[in-house]
């Protein structure tokens, strides 16, 4: 039985070597007050479909724009999760989004929202408070912002570094991931941010169909998106030109995701440990 179906037991271990730890979940109203570690939560999230899971200390995100402004109040940690995009879909993108990518984008967002709900339920049954943030809900159409930047949370959690395209680049999958966040008050051990490894690479800037990427590097994160991008060029491309392509209904592109060397199979560092800052 999957640990992500009806949650009946809390397990720890690796692979199929599980040790039953705690009493059954979900057999009565309310929650079970137990101690959950970061590793146990990560393992559960992976069983639910997450390809990458890290925990951010929200103190690293102090001052970031959120909606509402007090979004972080009562929370100390953020669980950042990623679902990998299919290489077969991304490899077909050359200079514009494809109808296949349009559908894949929507389906992966739905998977992420389901994942966030399941992890939130897990946290609550462990006695914690949880707030799942939708994977892709635009709140401010003028500024193109939502509740909080999933990318900023992922960078703080060390899931990846902020690339020149502003995408999160993970050592294992490059930028070929979509992200979601769950805020929690559980005292989880936080992960550390990792070193930016874009270096002199300019693949995303060279391929950008809007010529929006300035090819400027950063140590950990940019002070603003305008430091890295001609943002208005990107917006113009995905809202005016690309929607004219048949079956493209979302403001998407995908080119910088597809061309990044860190996401391509021949250079992917599956066994390489990221270097912490």
Legacy VTK file of the C-alpha trace (Angstrom):
# vtk DataFile Version 3.0
C-alpha trace
ASCII
DATASET POLYDATA
POINTS 277 float
0.000 0.000 0.000
1.341 3.424 -0.919
2.156 5.761 1.931
0.444 8.435 -0.131
-2.939 6.712 -0.269
-4.834 6.303 2.977
-2.162 7.177 5.530
-2.246 4.278 7.988
1.239 4.177 9.397
4.272 6.361 9.797
7.393 4.717 8.484
11.072 5.447 8.310
13.762 3.708 6.306
14.963 3.510 2.743
13.657 1.556 -0.206
11.491 -1.315 1.064
13.232 -1.490 4.434
10.634 0.264 6.531
10.372 0.235 10.302
6.986 0.938 11.771
7.322 3.783 14.252
4.038 5.175 15.281
0.386 4.342 15.737
-2.068 4.325 12.879
-3.070 7.640 11.304
-6.548 8.482 10.074
-8.596 6.067 12.157
-10.231 8.762 14.259
-10.987 12.445 14.155
-8.209 14.903 14.884
-4.489 14.315 14.597
-1.749 12.300 16.205
0.837 14.416 17.995
4.160 12.831 16.989
7.666 13.979 16.243
8.455 14.149 12.539
11.939 14.701 11.197
12.881 16.408 7.944
14.024 13.098 6.469
10.737 11.377 7.278
8.736 14.195 5.715
10.964 14.178 2.625
10.531 10.432 2.266
6.767 10.776 2.455
6.768 13.556 -0.155
8.891 11.427 -2.480
6.450 8.533 -2.075
3.715 10.974 -3.101
5.531 11.872 -6.328
8.037 14.605 -5.484
11.339 14.256 -7.342
13.150 16.771 -5.141
12.345 17.917 -1.599
14.215 20.391 0.598
13.355 22.511 3.649
13.940 26.271 3.841
14.449 28.371 6.946
11.998 31.236 6.465
14.443 33.556 8.218
16.419 33.521 4.953
13.378 34.960 3.179
12.777 37.839 5.551
11.668 40.926 3.624
10.498 39.063 0.526
7.216 40.200 -1.035
4.272 37.993 -0.070
0.515 38.179 -0.402
-0.752 38.901 2.143
2.264 40.680 3.663
1.998 38.575 6.851
1.853 35.250 4.961
4.793 33.812 6.949
3.365 34.711 10.360
3.173 31.611 12.548
5.475 29.591 10.297
9.202 28.878 10.603
9.872 26.534 7.696
8.890 26.050 4.069
8.931 22.677 2.338
10.031 23.180 -1.264
9.134 20.361 -3.663
9.781 19.789 -7.336
8.310 17.493 -9.962
10.529 16.767 -12.928
9.341 17.680 -16.414
9.465 14.952 -19.055
12.581 15.059 -21.228
10.539 13.832 -24.186
8.414 16.965 -23.944
11.208 19.440 -23.288
13.518 18.099 -25.989
10.935 19.049 -28.638
11.081 22.749 -27.734
13.353 24.762 -30.037
12.321 28.407 -30.226
8.727 28.404 -28.976
6.354 26.392 -26.773
4.658 23.317 -28.201
1.045 22.180 -27.673
2.457 19.127 -25.919
4.347 21.329 -23.466
1.175 23.368 -22.905
-0.673 20.271 -21.681
2.296 18.917 -19.755
2.682 22.255 -17.958
-0.944 22.150 -16.802
-0.840 18.513 -15.727
2.376 18.907 -13.726
0.911 21.943 -11.944
-2.086 19.785 -10.977
0.235 17.063 -9.676
2.105 19.659 -7.608
-1.088 21.000 -6.054
-2.150 17.464 -5.130
1.312 16.817 -3.677
1.136 19.980 -1.556
-2.259 18.965 -0.142
-1.028 15.478 0.753
2.098 16.799 2.460
-0.050 19.328 4.333
-2.274 16.500 5.576
0.792 14.578 6.689
2.052 17.608 8.634
-1.321 18.212 10.269
-1.695 14.582 11.322
1.725 14.930 12.934
0.416 17.839 15.018
1.774 20.668 12.895
0.252 23.551 11.011
0.497 23.618 7.230
-0.278 26.073 4.447
-0.073 24.717 0.872
0.694 27.414 -1.700
-0.809 26.807 -5.169
1.768 25.891 -7.803
0.634 28.455 -10.351
-1.920 31.078 -9.332
-1.383 34.631 -10.517
-2.650 37.207 -8.004
-1.194 40.439 -9.392
-1.466 40.566 -13.176
0.405 43.872 -13.373
3.466 42.613 -11.471
3.154 38.897 -12.341
3.311 37.802 -8.712
1.547 35.280 -6.487
1.448 34.487 -2.748
5.207 33.948 -2.632
7.891 33.098 -5.165
8.311 29.304 -5.293
11.693 29.939 -6.899
12.868 32.091 -3.976
11.806 29.390 -1.514
13.551 26.680 -3.550
16.797 28.682 -3.643
16.655 29.270 0.121
16.041 25.548 0.618
19.023 24.570 -1.509
16.883 22.692 -4.010
18.851 24.533 -6.700
20.457 27.860 -7.463
18.975 30.834 -9.308
20.051 30.698 -12.933
20.548 33.613 -15.288
17.011 33.039 -16.589
15.713 33.360 -12.989
14.757 29.679 -13.113
15.848 27.362 -10.320
18.614 25.092 -11.625
18.939 21.845 -9.680
22.122 19.767 -9.880
20.125 16.635 -10.762
17.488 17.872 -13.216
18.622 21.371 -14.155
15.669 23.735 -14.630
13.451 20.907 -15.936
11.249 21.021 -12.847
8.099 22.714 -11.613
7.811 23.835 -8.002
5.378 24.022 -5.109
5.652 25.152 -1.472
4.116 24.179 1.860
4.629 26.432 4.881
4.770 24.756 8.288
5.446 25.427 11.947
7.058 22.029 12.508
10.635 22.422 13.842
12.197 20.695 10.840
15.929 20.767 10.193
16.474 23.271 7.385
18.708 22.666 4.372
21.357 25.157 3.298
21.417 27.088 0.005
23.857 25.742 -2.578
26.494 27.384 -4.723
25.540 28.985 -8.036
27.207 27.014 -10.825
26.086 28.785 -14.000
29.558 30.275 -14.426
30.254 31.601 -17.906
27.487 29.562 -19.559
25.212 31.688 -21.744
23.006 28.977 -23.282
19.722 30.400 -21.983
20.610 33.979 -22.944
21.720 32.948 -26.435
18.559 30.914 -27.079
15.970 33.278 -25.570
13.497 34.128 -28.369
12.711 37.464 -26.693
16.366 38.344 -26.027
15.222 38.997 -22.477
18.058 37.352 -20.500
20.895 39.763 -19.704
23.511 37.034 -19.069
24.357 38.452 -15.644
25.457 36.051 -12.904
24.708 36.224 -9.167
26.138 34.720 -5.992
22.843 33.490 -4.540
19.914 35.523 -5.814
19.281 38.705 -7.763
18.169 41.865 -5.978
15.311 42.146 -8.484
14.221 40.340 -11.628
15.137 43.421 -13.635
18.770 42.790 -12.677
18.660 39.530 -14.619
15.983 40.108 -17.261
14.431 42.584 -19.621
11.236 41.339 -18.031
8.872 43.280 -20.269
10.296 41.500 -23.327
9.522 38.120 -21.808
5.992 39.188 -20.887
5.359 40.547 -24.369
6.472 37.282 -25.941
4.356 34.972 -23.797
1.237 37.155 -23.738
1.125 38.571 -27.266
3.067 36.415 -29.718
2.980 32.857 -28.394
-0.793 32.770 -27.724
-1.223 33.062 -31.498
0.234 29.562 -31.808
-2.603 27.001 -32.024
-3.405 25.320 -28.689
-1.132 27.608 -26.632
-3.431 29.057 -23.980
-1.021 29.657 -21.069
1.700 32.341 -20.822
4.539 29.853 -21.374
7.743 29.556 -23.382
10.051 26.754 -22.202
13.064 27.585 -24.373
15.434 28.481 -21.515
14.344 25.324 -19.688
15.032 23.146 -22.719
18.496 24.483 -23.601
20.107 24.554 -20.148
23.052 22.107 -20.123
22.299 21.093 -16.542
18.987 19.625 -17.669
20.303 17.636 -20.607
21.061 13.955 -20.119
24.611 14.037 -21.399
25.767 16.450 -18.703
23.391 15.683 -15.841
25.282 15.114 -12.587
23.093 12.430 -11.035
25.658 11.364 -8.449
27.146 14.764 -7.707
26.473 16.319 -4.330
25.669 20.062 -4.420
28.125 22.347 -2.695
26.542 24.340 0.112
27.219 28.057 0.537
LINES 1 278
277 0 1 2 3 4 5 6 7 8 9 10 11 12 13 14 15 16 17 18 19 20 21 22 23 24 25 26 27 28 29 30 31 32 33 34 35 36 37 38 39 40 41 42 43 44 45 46 47 48 49 50 51 52 53 54 55 56 57 58 59 60 61 62 63 64 65 66 67 68 69 70 71 72 73 74 75 76 77 78 79 80 81 82 83 84 85 86 87 88 89 90 91 92 93 94 95 96 97 98 99 100 101 102 103 104 105 106 107 108 109 110 111 112 113 114 115 116 117 118 119 120 121 122 123 124 125 126 127 128 129 130 131 132 133 134 135 136 137 138 139 140 141 142 143 144 145 146 147 148 149 150 151 152 153 154 155 156 157 158 159 160 161 162 163 164 165 166 167 168 169 170 171 172 173 174 175 176 177 178 179 180 181 182 183 184 185 186 187 188 189 190 191 192 193 194 195 196 197 198 199 200 201 202 203 204 205 206 207 208 209 210 211 212 213 214 215 216 217 218 219 220 221 222 223 224 225 226 227 228 229 230 231 232 233 234 235 236 237 238 239 240 241 242 243 244 245 246 247 248 249 250 251 252 253 254 255 256 257 258 259 260 261 262 263 264 265 266 267 268 269 270 271 272 273 274 275 276
